[in-house]
Structure formats: C-alpha cells, structure tokens
Amino acid sequence: MSFCAIRAIYEQEMKRFFRTTIQSLIAPVISTSLYFVVFGSAIGSRMEHINGVSYAAFIVPGLTMLSILSQSVSNASFGIYMPRFVGTIYEILSAPISSIEIVIGYVGAAATKSIIIGAVILITARCFVAFSVDHPLLMVVFLVLTSVTFSLFGFIIGVWADGFDKLQIIPLMVITPLTFLGGSFYSINMLPPFWQKVTLLNPVVYLVSGFRWSFHSTSDIRVEISLGMTFLFMIACLGCISIIFKTGYRLKN
C-alpha cells in the first residue's frame, strides 16, 4: 500500500477544506447553533424532561448527528465528483494507485472534516446547553464510525451523480428527512406503537440512539444493536464501492 498516494489525496482534500473555512466549518456550526437557541433555549425551557434528561440536553446528540451525516455525505460526494467533472480522475486511475488507496484518501479526508465539525459543534453546544458525556470513549467511536460510514455513502453518491443537482438530491431529499424522523428531536417511544415499528426501518434511528446513549446512558434502542446496524451499513457501502471499481461504473466511461 502506497502511503504517499494516500497522503497526497488526503492533504489535497484537507487543503480545500481549510481554504473554504466559512462554507465548510463556520456555516454548519452557525446553523446548528440556531437550532440550540430555538429548540434548546426557547422551546426546551417549556418542555418536560425526556427519560430524565432535559430537552435541551436531549437534542444535543441528535443535532450533532444531523450535521455529521449531512457534512459527511456532502464532503465525500463533492470530493470525488470534482475530479470526475474536470477529468483529473483519469490521471488518478492511470497512476500506480490501487482503488483501496483512492477510497482511503478521499473517504479519510471527508471523515476527518466531519469529525472536526462534530467536535466544534459539541464545544459550541456547551455554550448554550449544560450536558455531560457519560461514555466518552463510546461517543468517539460513534462519531468516527458514523463519519466514515456516511463518507463512504457520500463517495458512492459522488460517483453516481452526473450533475451538480444530483449531488444535492440524496442529502436534501433523503438524509435530512431521515435524520429529522430518526429521533433527533424526540424519543421514538413517544410515537404510537405502529409508527414506532415503522421508524425502526429508518437506519438513522440507530445512529442517533446509540450516539445519545453515549451521552445520557439512555436510548430508544440498545447500544449493541445500534453499533451492529452501523457496521452493517458500512459493510454495504464498502460492497457497493468494490463493485464500482471492479466494473468502472462512471469512472472509466
């Protein structure tokens, strides 16, 4: 494995991230801070505790996960789409670089960006909401695992998209609605029994629930199941990427 190749791709993507700090880092932090102000301070002060946790603290993991998911998909999809758009992808494919090294470079950079954004959001949230992290190690595991998994998913979208408009379809029409309906702002136990079962079909529920457990030791779904479902989704994404490079889907034609 060529670590020089991985480093070159990784550093190139990270430089682009720091060149656009306002758009890449400050914008998502500001938008998430507005959620904390509106839902945490204004609305949360008038709501009852959920599972023994104040509403403001309850939504911290959900809002953080909302940003991580959207940023992971957006960063990874844009990172691989631009080389395809300008044609430099052919130089990468013709270089002595394996598909594994290409994926590690692009996905690693996208995941790193999401982890940085997630950490900054949590620090910012502490300025608005009083909360604690009961299981910090598990919180880091979920943060890294989710960032990597959805960066892989974003990589797939970046290969699939044949226009800038398609880069936004999945994040806006699929990821964001699933996150809002995945228990980011409420406990799924508050839903009627039928809708609780329907909600379990939403993969984001397991991510939010597991991440919330690492904060408050309470969740709608057992943390072992949440970890298992996250790994399952990651394996599915790796399988799709493997097929993409084997067939050359939208990379070699």
Secondary structure, 3 states (H helix, E strand, C coil): CCHHHHHHHHHHHHHHHHHCHHHHHHHHHHHHHHHHHHHHHHHHHHCCCECCECHHHHHHHHHHHHHHHHHHHHHHHHHHHHHHHHCCHHHHHHCCCCHHHHHHHHHHHHHHHHHHHHHHHHHHHCCCCCCCCCCHHHHHHHHHHHHHHHHHHHHHHHHHCCCHHHHHHHHHHHHHHHHHCCCCCCCHHHCCHHHHHHHCCCHHHHHHHHHHHHHHCCCCCCHHHHHHHHHHHHHHHHHHHHHHHHHCCCCCC
